[in-house]
Amino acid sequence: MSDQKHWNKVYGAREEAALTWFQDRPEPSLSLVRTHAPTGLPIVDVGGGASRLVDHLSADGRDVTVLDLSGEALQVSRDRLDDPDAVTWVTGDVTAWQPDRAYGLWHDRAVFHFLTDGAQRAGYFATLDAALAPQGVAVIMTFALDGPETCSNLPVIRYSPDSLIAEAERQRPGAFRLIGDDRFVHETPKGNEQPFQISILARTAR
Ligand SMILES: C[S@@+](CC[C@H](N)C(=O)[O-])C[C@H]1O[C@@H](n2cnc3c(N)ncnc32)[C@H](O)[C@@H]1O
């Protein structure tokens, strides 16, 4: 089954709030985005799924794009928002997306860790390189080294901030630097704990 079919099936079969990655209030994403997003520049939530991050950023009056492989997921958010047309929705693959403008903030919660193939990771960092404005910042959250080995029944690669920036350097030498890192533990709706790492990347001055 292709990844797109997998994700459409997942979002079509279960209520938003029953998904293991569901958050009623999307923290620490919201605080991080508000801290790091240069005012006036657009924000992109890659693999945003049905996340409620867009609700808050849209209410802040920010120019937000949500990209996801699953049109079903994006429809959940569209149906929930009062003004869905204020948001740009892209059904697409982050590893092959060709953005037509530059973003001040790239947000990824629990997407990069699904890219178990080197060519996918190369595509991801090529997209990030094309999408990020010169003063832009990328917030990339994945399962931490002590996190689960699978998510949504798919294998994942777990990272530390050091291993994530090392992978960025392998795929896009000299393009990005790590400007911050942190950790948090997500509690799933069933009460299981999932440790995440947070890597905050900026462009390297070239
Ligand atoms: C675990 S969910 C996280 C969703 C959202 N970021 C959140 O925190 O609620 C992973 C999401 O990544 C999306 N996804 C997986 N692979 C993708 C890809 N190659 N390009 C774009 N989206 C992808 C899935 O459709 C799904 O919505």
The ligand as an SDF file (V2000), in Angstrom:
LIG
                    3D

 27 29  0  0  0  0  0  0  0  0999 V2000
    2.1060   11.2500   13.0030 C   0  0  0  0  0  0  0  0  0  0  0  0
    1.2330   12.2520   11.9120 S   0  0  0  0  0  0  0  0  0  0  0  0
    1.5540   13.8820   12.5610 C   0  0  0  0  0  0  0  0  0  0  0  0
    0.5840   14.9150   12.0610 C   0  0  0  0  0  0  0  0  0  0  0  0
    0.8080   16.3300   12.5960 C   0  0  0  0  0  0  0  0  0  0  0  0
    2.1290   16.8180   12.2900 N   0  0  0  0  0  0  0  0  0  0  0  0
    0.5160   16.3890   14.0640 C   0  0  0  0  0  0  0  0  0  0  0  0
    1.4490   16.6200   14.8520 O   0  0  0  0  0  0  0  0  0  0  0  0
   -0.6610   16.2280   14.4260 O   0  0  0  0  0  0  0  0  0  0  0  0
    2.2530   12.2200   10.4650 C   0  0  0  0  0  0  0  0  0  0  0  0
    1.7010   13.0110    9.3120 C   0  0  0  0  0  0  0  0  0  0  0  0
    2.6620   13.0590    8.2640 O   0  0  0  0  0  0  0  0  0  0  0  0
    2.0010   12.9160    7.0310 C   0  0  0  0  0  0  0  0  0  0  0  0
    3.0230   12.4330    6.0840 N   0  0  0  0  0  0  0  0  0  0  0  0
    3.6930   11.2640    6.1200 C   0  0  0  0  0  0  0  0  0  0  0  0
    4.5910   11.1970    5.1320 N   0  0  0  0  0  0  0  0  0  0  0  0
    4.5000   12.3860    4.4490 C   0  0  0  0  0  0  0  0  0  0  0  0
    5.1620   12.9210    3.3230 C   0  0  0  0  0  0  0  0  0  0  0  0
    6.1320   12.2430    2.6800 N   0  0  0  0  0  0  0  0  0  0  0  0
    4.8030   14.1600    2.8890 N   0  0  0  0  0  0  0  0  0  0  0  0
    3.8310   14.8550    3.5320 C   0  0  0  0  0  0  0  0  0  0  0  0
    3.1630   14.3890    4.6090 N   0  0  0  0  0  0  0  0  0  0  0  0
    3.4940   13.1690    5.0620 C   0  0  0  0  0  0  0  0  0  0  0  0
    0.8660   11.9660    7.3180 C   0  0  0  0  0  0  0  0  0  0  0  0
   -0.1720   12.0290    6.3770 O   0  0  0  0  0  0  0  0  0  0  0  0
    0.4400   12.4280    8.7070 C   0  0  0  0  0  0  0  0  0  0  0  0
   -0.5360   13.4410    8.6400 O   0  0  0  0  0  0  0  0  0  0  0  0
  1  2  1  0
  2  3  1  0
  2 10  1  0
  3  4  1  0
  4  5  1  0
  5  6  1  0
  5  7  1  0
  7  8  2  0
  7  9  1  0
 10 11  1  0
 11 12  1  0
 11 26  1  0
 12 13  1  0
 13 14  1  0
 13 24  1  0
 14 15  1  0
 14 23  1  0
 15 16  2  0
 16 17  1  0
 17 18  1  0
 17 23  2  0
 18 19  1  0
 18 20  2  0
 20 21  1  0
 21 22  2  0
 22 23  1  0
 24 25  1  0
 24 26  1  0
 26 27  1  0
M  CHG  2   2   1   9  -1
M  END
$$$$
